[in-house]
Amino acid sequence: MNPSSRLTNPNRALSAELVWEADPEDVMWLRAWFDGDQIYLRINNFPDDNLYSLWVGDGQFVELEEMPNGWSRSGPLSWPPTARRRRA
């Protein structure tokens, strides 16, 4: 994950048409392009937590129960063996 140097506007991202793919650098993270930057979506430990957390930058997240209608996923949910594992 290579966070953007600026905060993402969560309302604009939630209403955008986004295609998410597995982030090859970090297990259980997805990435998409938005406003010229990559943004990130974490897959959480459902049902203990919300299903997804949208990273909006600066350590802030928007918790989501499901993907918004304009979002889709491309490719399988698989990560290379070199991807960083989730910390406990």
BELFEN-V699876 format. One record per residue. N is the residue number from 1. RES is the residue in one letter. PSI is psi as a letter, one per 30 degrees, with the letter a starting at -180 (NA if undefined). OMEGA is omega in whole degrees, -180 to 180 (999 if undefined). D_FIRST is the distance of its C-alpha to the first C-alpha in Angstrom with 2 decimals. Layout:
BEGIN
N&RES&PSI&OMEGA&D_FIRST  N&RES&PSI&OMEGA&D_FIRST
END
This chain:
BEGIN
1&M&k&177&0.00  2&N&i&-175&3.79  3&P&k&177&6.06  4&S&l&177&9.43  5&S&f&180&12.39  6&R&l&179&14.39  7&L&k&175&14.87  8&T&k&175&14.81  9&N&j&-174&18.27  10&P&e&-179&17.92  11&N&e&178&21.40  12&R&e&179&20.79  13&A&e&-179&17.59  14&L&f&-179&19.57  15&S&f&-179&22.41  16&A&l&171&20.64  17&E&j&-177&20.77  18&L&k&175&17.23  19&V&j&-176&16.40  20&W&k&175&13.41  21&E&l&177&12.31  22&A&k&177&10.62  23&D&j&-176&7.05  24&P&f&-178&8.49  25&E&f&-174&6.04  26&D&k&179&6.31  27&V&k&178&9.75  28&M&g&173&10.82  29&W&k&174&7.92  30&L&l&178&8.98  31&R&l&177&8.18  32&A&l&176&11.17  33&W&k&179&12.71  34&F&k&179&14.62  35&D&h&177&16.80  36&G&g&179&15.43  37&D&l&171&11.79  38&Q&k&173&8.90  39&I&l&-169&8.81  40&Y&k&179&7.46  41&L&k&180&10.03  42&R&k&173&10.37  43&I&k&-173&13.42  44&N&l&178&15.64  45&N&i&-180&18.68  46&F&k&12&21.15  47&P&g&179&24.05  48&D&f&180&23.61  49&D&l&171&20.93  50&N&l&-176&20.28  51&L&e&-177&18.81  52&Y&l&170&15.66  53&S&j&177&13.90  54&L&k&178&12.67  55&W&j&179&10.33  56&V&g&176&12.56  57&G&l&176&11.37  58&D&h&178&13.19  59&G&g&-177&12.74  60&Q&k&-180&14.48  61&F&l&169&14.34  62&V&k&-177&16.83  63&E&k&-177&18.12  64&L&k&175&19.29  65&E&f&180&21.87  66&E&l&177&21.25  67&M&k&174&19.63  68&P&l&-176&21.67  69&N&e&-177&24.21  70&G&f&-179&22.55  71&W&k&175&19.34  72&S&l&180&19.26  73&R&k&176&17.25  74&S&k&177&17.63  75&G&l&-178&17.90  76&P&l&173&18.00  77&L&i&178&15.84  78&S&k&-178&15.35  79&W&k&179&12.80  80&P&l&-180&13.87  81&P&f&180&15.34  82&T&f&-179&13.02  83&A&k&178&9.94  84&R&k&178&9.50  85&R&l&178&11.86  86&R&k&176&11.89  87&R&k&-180&13.79  88&A&NA&999&17.24
END
